[in-house]
Amino acid sequence: MDVKEAIEKRRAYRSFEPIEITDEMLKELGTAAQLTASCFNNQPWRFVFVRSKEQLLKMREVFSKGNSWAYEDSLIIAVFGKKEKDCNIQEREYYLFDIGMAASAMILRATEMGLVAHPIAGYSPEKAKEILGIPADNMLITLINVGKKSDKINPVLNEKQAEQEKERPPRRKLGEIYSIDTFSAELDK
Ligand SMILES: Cc1cc2nc3c(=O)[nH]c(=O)nc-3n(C[C@H](O)[C@H](O)[C@H](O)COP(=O)(O)O)c2cc1C
């Protein structure tokens, strides 16, 4: 699979079937993050790979109501870091950008490996950090829910979520996300 195909194939699916997560797979995902660019090569990204049945069960209590589809995860990637571990140039705090880039590389590599890797914001960061032993002064930026795509639509999904299993949610037009040479009013839409 080339990058273009991985970008096109990546979807935030919510219907999973179980898949065994090996140490080799975790190494592949970790390496995708490791090689990512960062400000001053600061590499602020940190991850906990949650793989054991016991921890996955405990993590069920952190998800928001609409995210109970994540109970079927085979792996959760907790993505976190600290502002002080990266460049802070006037108002520009680069840790979220750099960690986001690393997470994106990981998600694309997961896609190439035949996995679904679905990041979420709907969870309790306090509870999740407690369960995983992540020190409170870290920002838990996302949980990436990993599984193998199931053809059977997860019965816990609402109508909109079920629809999104079949069709990618609509995107802004290209003219609304980039302009050439100068800023266009379309970008302010
Ligand atoms: C930062 C972030 C937070 C998200 N939070 C949730 C969430 O809490 N629950 C959920 O089901 N999907 C969540 N998503 C997935 C988006 O809804 C999804 O990426 C978007 O609808 C586009 O669909 P696609 O990724 O399949 O193209 C989140 C995605 C991102 C990047």
The ligand as a MOL file (V3000), in Angstrom:
LIG
                    3D

  0  0  0     0  0            999 V3000
M  V30 BEGIN CTAB
M  V30 COUNTS 31 33 0 0 0
M  V30 BEGIN ATOM
M  V30 1 C -9.5450 14.6080 17.6720 0
M  V30 2 C -10.6450 13.6830 17.2280 0
M  V30 3 C -11.6540 13.3830 18.1180 0
M  V30 4 C -12.6640 12.4860 17.7440 0
M  V30 5 N -13.5760 12.0930 18.6840 0
M  V30 6 C -14.4540 11.1180 18.3790 0
M  V30 7 C -15.3130 10.5760 19.3870 0
M  V30 8 O -15.2680 10.9380 20.5620 0
M  V30 9 N -16.1680 9.5870 19.0100 0
M  V30 10 C -16.2370 9.1200 17.7320 0
M  V30 11 O -17.0300 8.2030 17.4780 0
M  V30 12 N -15.4280 9.5950 16.7680 0
M  V30 13 C -14.5340 10.5620 17.0460 0
M  V30 14 N -13.6680 11.0300 16.0780 0
M  V30 15 C -13.7410 10.5280 14.6890 0
M  V30 16 C -14.3870 11.5530 13.7490 0
M  V30 17 O -15.7500 11.6370 14.0240 0
M  V30 18 C -14.1260 11.1270 12.2780 0
M  V30 19 O -12.7400 11.1240 12.0450 0
M  V30 20 C -14.8180 12.0740 11.3070 0
M  V30 21 O -16.2130 11.9580 11.4220 0
M  V30 22 C -14.4370 11.7980 9.8500 0
M  V30 23 O -14.6740 10.4620 9.5030 0
M  V30 24 P -13.5030 9.5640 8.8620 0
M  V30 25 O -12.3260 9.6750 9.8090 0
M  V30 26 O -14.0410 8.1700 8.7740 0
M  V30 27 O -13.1730 10.1300 7.5250 0
M  V30 28 C -12.6770 11.9370 16.4260 0
M  V30 29 C -11.6360 12.2580 15.5410 0
M  V30 30 C -10.6290 13.1020 15.9410 0
M  V30 31 C -9.4840 13.3750 14.9820 0
M  V30 END ATOM
M  V30 BEGIN BOND
M  V30 1 1 1 2
M  V30 2 1 2 3
M  V30 3 2 2 30
M  V30 4 2 3 4
M  V30 5 1 4 5
M  V30 6 1 4 28
M  V30 7 2 5 6
M  V30 8 1 6 7
M  V30 9 1 6 13
M  V30 10 2 7 8
M  V30 11 1 7 9
M  V30 12 1 9 10
M  V30 13 2 10 11
M  V30 14 1 10 12
M  V30 15 2 12 13
M  V30 16 1 13 14
M  V30 17 1 14 15
M  V30 18 1 14 28
M  V30 19 1 15 16
M  V30 20 1 16 17
M  V30 21 1 16 18
M  V30 22 1 18 19
M  V30 23 1 18 20
M  V30 24 1 20 21
M  V30 25 1 20 22
M  V30 26 1 22 23
M  V30 27 1 23 24
M  V30 28 2 24 25
M  V30 29 1 24 26
M  V30 30 1 24 27
M  V30 31 2 28 29
M  V30 32 1 29 30
M  V30 33 1 30 31
M  V30 END BOND
M  V30 END CTAB
M  END
